[in-house]
Amino acid sequence: MKSNAQDTSSGISAKLKELRAKAGLTQEELAKRSGVGLRFVREVEQGKATVRVDKVNQVLALFGYHLEAVKDHETTP
């Protein structure tokens, strides 16, 4: 069973891959255009659970996206 952190990293990974593919960019091009290292792009796309949020936002900003904290849905007993 995946944890919330794993679900989040998988979701970020999938979205970044999708955005990069739609833009027709290689990982190298994305890294250069967003100002982060190639290793960082690869790690995010591979679903690394511990990455710097500011750097993820730096990459996502290239596509007009950002990460933000939202409250989980509350369950009623």
MOPAC internal coordinates of N, CA, C and O (Angstrom, degrees):
PM7 1SCF
backbone

  N    0.0000 0     0.00 0     0.00 0    0    0    0
  C    1.4521 1     0.00 0     0.00 0    1    0    0
  C    1.5279 1   109.28 1     0.00 0    2    1    0
  O    1.2310 1   120.50 1   -47.49 1    3    2    1
  N    1.3181 1   116.64 1   132.51 1    3    2    1
  C    1.4636 1   121.51 1  -178.90 1    5    3    2
  C    1.5192 1   111.05 1   -79.95 1    6    5    3
  O    1.2310 1   121.39 1   -32.87 1    7    6    5
  N    1.3246 1   114.95 1   147.13 1    7    6    5
  C    1.4601 1   119.64 1   174.41 1    9    7    6
  C    1.5268 1   108.52 1   -85.14 1   10    9    7
  O    1.2310 1   120.37 1   -10.19 1   11   10    9
  N    1.3200 1   116.89 1   169.81 1   11   10    9
  C    1.4632 1   120.76 1   176.42 1   13   11   10
  C    1.5183 1   111.34 1   -59.92 1   14   13   11
  O    1.2310 1   120.24 1   142.39 1   15   14   13
  N    1.3496 1   117.15 1   -37.61 1   15   14   13
  C    1.4676 1   120.68 1   178.96 1   17   15   14
  C    1.5233 1   110.46 1   -63.46 1   18   17   15
  O    1.2310 1   120.16 1   138.90 1   19   18   17
  N    1.3275 1   117.30 1   -41.10 1   19   18   17
  C    1.4635 1   120.63 1   178.58 1   21   19   18
  C    1.5193 1   110.87 1   -66.98 1   22   21   19
  O    1.2310 1   120.16 1   138.46 1   23   22   21
  N    1.3144 1   117.31 1   -41.54 1   23   22   21
  C    1.4682 1   120.87 1   177.35 1   25   23   22
  C    1.5172 1   110.78 1   -61.30 1   26   25   23
  O    1.2310 1   120.72 1   137.61 1   27   26   25
  N    1.3268 1   116.24 1   -42.39 1   27   26   25
  C    1.4568 1   120.96 1  -179.61 1   29   27   26
  C    1.5196 1   110.94 1   -65.37 1   30   29   27
  O    1.2310 1   120.02 1   133.65 1   31   30   29
  N    1.3222 1   117.57 1   -46.35 1   31   30   29
  C    1.4630 1   119.66 1  -179.48 1   33   31   30
  C    1.5209 1   110.88 1   -65.94 1   34   33   31
  O    1.2310 1   119.87 1   144.51 1   35   34   33
  N    1.3330 1   117.85 1   -35.49 1   35   34   33
  C    1.4645 1   120.62 1   176.92 1   37   35   34
  C    1.5215 1   111.01 1   -65.98 1   38   37   35
  O    1.2310 1   120.62 1   140.90 1   39   38   37
  N    1.3251 1   116.42 1   -39.10 1   39   38   37
  C    1.4602 1   120.70 1   178.97 1   41   39   38
  C    1.5170 1   112.25 1   -67.56 1   42   41   39
  O    1.2310 1   120.62 1   138.25 1   43   42   41
  N    1.3180 1   116.42 1   -41.75 1   43   42   41
  C    1.4651 1   120.89 1   177.94 1   45   43   42
  C    1.5167 1   109.52 1   -65.27 1   46   45   43
  O    1.2310 1   120.65 1   136.75 1   47   46   45
  N    1.3167 1   116.36 1   -43.25 1   47   46   45
  C    1.4552 1   121.90 1   179.21 1   49   47   46
  C    1.5245 1   111.10 1   -58.14 1   50   49   47
  O    1.2310 1   120.75 1   130.02 1   51   50   49
  N    1.3259 1   116.17 1   -49.98 1   51   50   49
  C    1.4594 1   120.69 1  -178.50 1   53   51   50
  C    1.5268 1   111.53 1   -63.41 1   54   53   51
  O    1.2310 1   120.47 1   137.77 1   55   54   53
  N    1.3329 1   116.72 1   -42.23 1   55   54   53
  C    1.4636 1   120.11 1  -178.85 1   57   55   54
  C    1.5175 1   111.05 1   -65.96 1   58   57   55
  O    1.2310 1   120.27 1   137.29 1   59   58   57
  N    1.3250 1   117.08 1   -42.71 1   59   58   57
  C    1.4562 1   119.41 1  -179.56 1   61   59   58
  C    1.5282 1   110.84 1   -64.60 1   62   61   59
  O    1.2310 1   120.28 1   137.83 1   63   62   61
  N    1.3268 1   117.07 1   -42.17 1   63   62   61
  C    1.4708 1   120.43 1   177.43 1   65   63   62
  C    1.5214 1   110.59 1   -60.50 1   66   65   63
  O    1.2310 1   120.83 1   136.95 1   67   66   65
  N    1.3388 1   116.01 1   -43.05 1   67   66   65
  C    1.4674 1   121.33 1   179.52 1   69   67   66
  C    1.5270 1   111.16 1   -62.00 1   70   69   67
  O    1.2310 1   120.51 1   132.19 1   71   70   69
  N    1.3203 1   116.63 1   -47.81 1   71   70   69
  C    1.4636 1   120.86 1  -178.94 1   73   71   70
  C    1.5241 1   111.34 1   -63.82 1   74   73   71
  O    1.2310 1   120.94 1   137.78 1   75   74   73
  N    1.3203 1   115.80 1   -42.22 1   75   74   73
  C    1.4701 1   119.95 1   179.79 1   77   75   74
  C    1.5260 1   110.89 1   -64.30 1   78   77   75
  O    1.2310 1   120.40 1   137.35 1   79   78   77
  N    1.3325 1   116.84 1   -42.65 1   79   78   77
  C    1.4644 1   120.80 1   179.84 1   81   79   78
  C    1.5288 1   111.17 1   -64.63 1   82   81   79
  O    1.2310 1   120.44 1   136.29 1   83   82   81
  N    1.3278 1   116.76 1   -43.71 1   83   82   81
  C    1.4741 1   120.73 1   178.59 1   85   83   82
  C    1.5206 1   111.36 1   -60.94 1   86   85   83
  O    1.2310 1   120.76 1   146.17 1   87   86   85
  N    1.3383 1   116.15 1   -33.83 1   87   86   85
  C    1.4611 1   120.69 1  -179.87 1   89   87   86
  C    1.5311 1   111.42 1   -82.08 1   90   89   87
  O    1.2310 1   120.39 1   171.76 1   91   90   89
  N    1.3262 1   116.86 1    -8.24 1   91   90   89
  C    1.4573 1   120.67 1  -179.94 1   93   91   90
  C    1.5193 1   113.69 1    69.16 1   94   93   91
  O    1.2310 1   120.90 1  -148.17 1   95   94   93
  N    1.3430 1   115.89 1    31.83 1   95   94   93
  C    1.4586 1   120.87 1  -178.10 1   97   95   94
  C    1.5224 1   111.55 1  -102.95 1   98   97   95
  O    1.2310 1   120.64 1   -34.96 1   99   98   97
  N    1.3114 1   116.37 1   145.04 1   99   98   97
  C    1.4546 1   120.76 1   169.31 1  101   99   98
  C    1.5238 1   107.47 1   -81.28 1  102  101   99
  O    1.2310 1   120.62 1   -11.69 1  103  102  101
  N    1.3175 1   116.41 1   168.31 1  103  102  101
  C    1.4595 1   119.39 1   175.87 1  105  103  102
  C    1.5248 1   110.14 1   -60.75 1  106  105  103
  O    1.2310 1   120.71 1   140.35 1  107  106  105
  N    1.3244 1   116.24 1   -39.65 1  107  106  105
  C    1.4566 1   120.61 1   179.76 1  109  107  106
  C    1.5321 1   111.48 1   -61.91 1  110  109  107
  O    1.2310 1   120.69 1   135.62 1  111  110  109
  N    1.3361 1   116.29 1   -44.38 1  111  110  109
  C    1.4696 1   120.47 1   179.49 1  113  111  110
  C    1.5187 1   111.12 1   -64.83 1  114  113  111
  O    1.2310 1   120.58 1   138.87 1  115  114  113
  N    1.3317 1   116.50 1   -41.13 1  115  114  113
  C    1.4640 1   120.33 1   179.07 1  117  115  114
  C    1.5234 1   110.45 1   -62.46 1  118  117  115
  O    1.2310 1   120.62 1   135.56 1  119  118  117
  N    1.3138 1   116.41 1   -44.44 1  119  118  117
  C    1.4674 1   120.02 1   179.22 1  121  119  118
  C    1.5230 1   110.77 1   -59.84 1  122  121  119
  O    1.2310 1   120.74 1   132.89 1  123  122  121
  N    1.3131 1   116.18 1   -47.11 1  123  122  121
  C    1.4681 1   120.19 1  -177.89 1  125  123  122
  C    1.5295 1   111.06 1   -64.44 1  126  125  123
  O    1.2310 1   120.06 1   133.43 1  127  126  125
  N    1.3195 1   117.49 1   -46.57 1  127  126  125
  C    1.4756 1   120.87 1  -177.26 1  129  127  126
  C    1.5210 1   113.07 1   -66.99 1  130  129  127
  O    1.2310 1   120.68 1   146.81 1  131  130  129
  N    1.3357 1   116.30 1   -33.19 1  131  130  129
  C    1.4669 1   118.99 1  -177.87 1  133  131  130
  C    1.5210 1   113.13 1   -91.49 1  134  133  131
  O    1.2310 1   120.40 1   169.89 1  135  134  133
  N    1.3260 1   116.83 1   -10.11 1  135  134  133
  C    1.4603 1   119.95 1   176.32 1  137  135  134
  C    1.5131 1   115.22 1    82.23 1  138  137  135
  O    1.2310 1   120.49 1  -156.72 1  139  138  137
  N    1.3319 1   116.66 1    23.28 1  139  138  137
  C    1.4616 1   120.47 1   175.73 1  141  139  138
  C    1.5247 1   108.20 1  -117.94 1  142  141  139
  O    1.2310 1   120.61 1    -8.98 1  143  142  141
  N    1.3070 1   116.44 1   171.02 1  143  142  141
  C    1.4510 1   120.37 1   179.68 1  145  143  142
  C    1.5192 1   112.49 1   -79.44 1  146  145  143
  O    1.2310 1   121.30 1   -25.45 1  147  146  145
  N    1.3158 1   115.12 1   154.55 1  147  146  145
  C    1.4611 1   121.32 1   177.28 1  149  147  146
  C    1.5230 1   110.78 1   -59.55 1  150  149  147
  O    1.2310 1   120.31 1   139.24 1  151  150  149
  N    1.3116 1   117.02 1   -40.76 1  151  150  149
  C    1.4652 1   120.55 1   179.33 1  153  151  150
  C    1.5263 1   110.85 1   -57.81 1  154  153  151
  O    1.2310 1   120.30 1   138.70 1  155  154  153
  N    1.3288 1   117.03 1   -41.30 1  155  154  153
  C    1.4625 1   120.65 1   179.45 1  157  155  154
  C    1.5217 1   110.66 1   -61.84 1  158  157  155
  O    1.2310 1   120.00 1   133.52 1  159  158  157
  N    1.3257 1   117.61 1   -46.48 1  159  158  157
  C    1.4702 1   121.21 1   179.31 1  161  159  158
  C    1.5259 1   109.65 1   -59.16 1  162  161  159
  O    1.2310 1   120.42 1   134.33 1  163  162  161
  N    1.3113 1   116.80 1   -45.67 1  163  162  161
  C    1.4703 1   120.59 1  -179.64 1  165  163  162
  C    1.5245 1   111.15 1   -61.60 1  166  165  163
  O    1.2310 1   120.43 1   136.12 1  167  166  165
  N    1.3253 1   116.78 1   -43.88 1  167  166  165
  C    1.4639 1   119.99 1  -179.71 1  169  167  166
  C    1.5179 1   111.91 1   -63.26 1  170  169  167
  O    1.2310 1   120.12 1   137.33 1  171  170  169
  N    1.3153 1   117.37 1   -42.67 1  171  170  169
  C    1.4653 1   120.45 1   178.87 1  173  171  170
  C    1.5289 1   109.61 1   -63.52 1  174  173  171
  O    1.2310 1   120.38 1   133.59 1  175  174  173
  N    1.3212 1   116.88 1   -46.41 1  175  174  173
  C    1.4653 1   120.12 1  -178.96 1  177  175  174
  C    1.5214 1   112.58 1   -66.42 1  178  177  175
  O    1.2310 1   119.98 1   156.75 1  179  178  177
  N    1.3245 1   117.64 1   -23.25 1  179  178  177
  C    1.4635 1   120.97 1   177.05 1  181  179  178
  C    1.5267 1   111.79 1   -87.42 1  182  181  179
  O    1.2310 1   120.41 1   179.50 1  183  182  181
  N    1.3245 1   116.82 1    -0.50 1  183  182  181
  C    1.4560 1   121.04 1   175.09 1  185  183  182
  C    1.5127 1   115.57 1    84.41 1  186  185  183
  O    1.2310 1   120.16 1  -156.25 1  187  186  185
  N    1.3303 1   117.29 1    23.75 1  187  186  185
  C    1.4652 1   119.70 1   177.84 1  189  187  186
  C    1.5241 1   109.21 1   -55.60 1  190  189  187
  O    1.2310 1   121.14 1   -50.33 1  191  190  189
  N    1.3218 1   115.42 1   129.67 1  191  190  189
  C    1.4660 1   120.68 1  -173.82 1  193  191  190
  C    1.5206 1   113.82 1   -75.74 1  194  193  191
  O    1.2310 1   119.71 1   158.33 1  195  194  193
  N    1.3201 1   118.16 1   -21.67 1  195  194  193
  C    1.4597 1   120.41 1  -177.59 1  197  195  194
  C    1.5218 1   109.98 1  -118.54 1  198  197  195
  O    1.2310 1   121.12 1   -83.59 1  199  198  197
  N    1.3084 1   115.47 1    96.41 1  199  198  197
  C    1.4601 1   122.04 1   176.68 1  201  199  198
  C    1.5229 1   108.52 1  -131.31 1  202  201  199
  O    1.2310 1   120.68 1   -21.34 1  203  202  201
  N    1.3145 1   116.30 1   158.66 1  203  202  201
  C    1.4659 1   120.91 1  -179.80 1  205  203  202
  C    1.5311 1   109.98 1   -76.70 1  206  205  203
  O    1.2310 1   121.25 1   -56.18 1  207  206  205
  N    1.3208 1   115.20 1   123.82 1  207  206  205
  C    1.4595 1   121.33 1  -178.52 1  209  207  206
  C    1.5225 1   111.11 1   -62.39 1  210  209  207
  O    1.2310 1   119.92 1   142.13 1  211  210  209
  N    1.3353 1   117.76 1   -37.87 1  211  210  209
  C    1.4561 1   119.16 1  -179.62 1  213  211  210
  C    1.5328 1   110.90 1   -63.13 1  214  213  211
  O    1.2310 1   120.45 1   143.51 1  215  214  213
  N    1.3134 1   116.74 1   -36.49 1  215  214  213
  C    1.4631 1   119.68 1   178.98 1  217  215  214
  C    1.5314 1   111.27 1   -74.00 1  218  217  215
  O    1.2310 1   120.33 1   143.74 1  219  218  217
  N    1.3337 1   116.98 1   -36.26 1  219  218  217
  C    1.4670 1   119.60 1   175.42 1  221  219  218
  C    1.5187 1   108.92 1   -61.51 1  222  221  219
  O    1.2310 1   120.29 1   135.62 1  223  222  221
  N    1.3319 1   117.05 1   -44.38 1  223  222  221
  C    1.4642 1   120.58 1   178.03 1  225  223  222
  C    1.5230 1   111.71 1   -63.92 1  226  225  223
  O    1.2310 1   120.29 1   146.00 1  227  226  225
  N    1.3082 1   117.06 1   -34.00 1  227  226  225
  C    1.4661 1   120.97 1   177.44 1  229  227  226
  C    1.5365 1   110.03 1   -62.16 1  230  229  227
  O    1.2310 1   120.55 1   138.30 1  231  230  229
  N    1.3188 1   116.56 1   -41.70 1  231  230  229
  C    1.4716 1   120.87 1   178.52 1  233  231  230
  C    1.5279 1   110.30 1   -71.00 1  234  233  231
  O    1.2310 1   120.33 1   132.48 1  235  234  233
  N    1.3253 1   116.97 1   -47.52 1  235  234  233
  C    1.4620 1   120.88 1  -178.36 1  237  235  234
  C    1.5333 1   112.41 1   -62.59 1  238  237  235
  O    1.2310 1   120.17 1   149.05 1  239  238  237
  N    1.3273 1   117.29 1   -30.95 1  239  238  237
  C    1.4675 1   121.32 1  -179.56 1  241  239  238
  C    1.5240 1   111.53 1   -59.27 1  242  241  239
  O    1.2310 1   120.44 1   151.03 1  243  242  241
  N    1.3160 1   116.76 1   -28.97 1  243  242  241
  C    1.4597 1   120.90 1   177.51 1  245  243  242
  C    1.5261 1   110.99 1   -58.52 1  246  245  243
  O    1.2310 1   120.53 1   151.21 1  247  246  245
  N    1.3349 1   116.60 1   -28.79 1  247  246  245
  C    1.4606 1   122.25 1  -178.48 1  249  247  246
  C    1.5296 1   112.99 1  -105.31 1  250  249  247
  O    1.2310 1   120.37 1  -176.18 1  251  250  249
  N    1.3368 1   116.91 1     3.82 1  251  250  249
  C    1.4621 1   120.54 1  -179.82 1  253  251  250
  C    1.5204 1   114.02 1    82.75 1  254  253  251
  O    1.2310 1   120.15 1  -155.08 1  255  254  253
  N    1.3262 1   117.33 1    24.92 1  255  254  253
  C    1.4643 1   122.61 1   179.36 1  257  255  254
  C    1.5173 1   110.16 1  -118.91 1  258  257  255
  O    1.2310 1   120.76 1   -14.20 1  259  258  257
  N    1.3542 1   116.15 1   165.80 1  259  258  257
  C    1.4532 1   122.56 1   172.21 1  261  259  258
  C    1.5204 1   109.18 1  -156.87 1  262  261  259
  O    1.2310 1   121.13 1   -19.03 1  263  262  261
  N    1.3130 1   115.44 1   160.97 1  263  262  261
  C    1.4675 1   121.10 1   174.32 1  265  263  262
  C    1.5112 1   108.62 1   -93.36 1  266  265  263
  O    1.2310 1   120.77 1   -31.64 1  267  266  265
  N    1.3099 1   116.14 1   148.36 1  267  266  265
  C    1.4607 1   119.94 1   173.74 1  269  267  266
  C    1.5149 1   109.01 1  -152.10 1  270  269  267
  O    1.2310 1   120.68 1   -22.30 1  271  270  269
  N    1.3110 1   116.31 1   157.70 1  271  270  269
  C    1.4569 1   121.76 1   178.84 1  273  271  270
  C    1.5240 1   109.34 1   -82.75 1  274  273  271
  O    1.2310 1   121.05 1   -46.50 1  275  274  273
  N    1.3169 1   115.59 1   133.50 1  275  274  273
  C    1.4617 1   121.13 1   176.01 1  277  275  274
  C    1.5269 1   108.12 1  -131.17 1  278  277  275
  O    1.2310 1   120.83 1   -30.53 1  279  278  277
  N    1.2983 1   116.02 1   149.47 1  279  278  277
  C    1.4607 1   120.98 1  -179.45 1  281  279  278
  C    1.5201 1   109.80 1   -72.80 1  282  281  279
  O    1.2310 1   121.01 1   -44.60 1  283  282  281
  N    1.3389 1   115.67 1   135.40 1  283  282  281
  C    1.4529 1   121.21 1   175.16 1  285  283  282
  C    1.5269 1   109.35 1   -65.47 1  286  285  283
  O    1.2310 1   120.95 1   -25.46 1  287  286  285
  N    1.2993 1   115.78 1   154.54 1  287  286  285
  C    1.4598 1   120.17 1   174.95 1  289  287  286
  C    1.5246 1   108.58 1   -66.06 1  290  289  287
  O    1.2310 1   121.44 1   -44.01 1  291  290  289
  N    1.2961 1   114.84 1   135.99 1  291  290  289
  C    1.4638 1   118.07 1   178.19 1  293  291  290
  C    1.5155 1   108.73 1   -89.29 1  294  293  291
  O    1.2310 1   121.37 1   -39.27 1  295  294  293
  N    1.3192 1   114.98 1   140.73 1  295  294  293
  C    1.4652 1   119.90 1   178.17 1  297  295  294
  C    1.5168 1   109.34 1   -99.99 1  298  297  295
  O    1.2310 1   121.26 1   -31.80 1  299  298  297
  N    1.2977 1   115.19 1   148.20 1  299  298  297
  C    1.4627 1   119.63 1   177.29 1  301  299  298
  C    1.5202 1   108.18 1  -105.84 1  302  301  299
  O    1.2310 1   120.51 1   -43.53 1  303  302  301
  N    1.3188 1   116.64 1   136.47 1  303  302  301
  C    1.4881 1   119.84 1  -178.18 1  305  303  302
  C    1.4931 1   113.28 1   -68.50 1  306  305  303
  O    1.2310 1   120.10 1   180.00 1  307  306  305

